[in-house]
Amino acid sequence: MAETVVSSFWGPVTSTIESCEKNYTHSSYIAEFYNTISNTPCILLAFVGLVNALRQRFEKRFSVLHLSNMALAIGSMLFHATLQRGQQQSDETPMVWEILLYLYVLYSPDWHYRSTMPTFLFLYGAAFAVMHSLLRFNIGFKVHYVLLCLLCIPRMYKYYIHTKELSARRLAHLYLATIVLGSLFWLLDRIFCKQFSKWNINPQGHALWHLLMGFNSYFANTFLMFCRAQQLGWNPRIRHFLGLLPYVKINKAKTQ
């Protein structure tokens, strides 16, 4: 929302999209306060996943995946804090790069020509970044992103039906629940913005989307780490940090 309560450090809004949150209500340095700080859990969860991946020496693809989650959250914070067109790129472009990484993690184990997939995905991601910067997609970006997400579904379902351990299957259930609930909050924020703006307390649907997608990414990454560890014969088990946060514990053979 373009309404300004205090003076803006970043100047006029130049982004092509805004969420249903009044601008600069808490600080002249943060345009959308709740949409900015709601990315913090995603960074923390990605850091936890990164530490676990490094400590147990998972394949580098998982470390990169956790780092990409952190980069996306930081880019989103910059965008919502400034509502500038340049920072909008730092939010939207990493979204596509992250999905390309998921496609690699999901499909690469059965891909016979190992160098072709990462090369193609890298060139595709680089080309998209340049085109998106020059052409400034709007609706086209959303359609493109949804199509890439849909490509992940068949493979995720295949991993799910081949996973027998109940604790790992619960991760898939949590992944599905968070993305459905998060998408619902995102839609409500877009559709009923005018009505929410009249309320004394804005439900901050877009901020809730950020929060839930932080957990969604963590659950997805943990589930994929479990599945990959199974493929490699690492005897994975799901454990819980402080009895709450799930993570993968593996037992590699000494020869590995």
Order of alpha helices (4+ residues) and beta strands (2+ residues): alpha-alpha-alpha-alpha-alpha-alpha-alpha-alpha-alpha-beta-beta
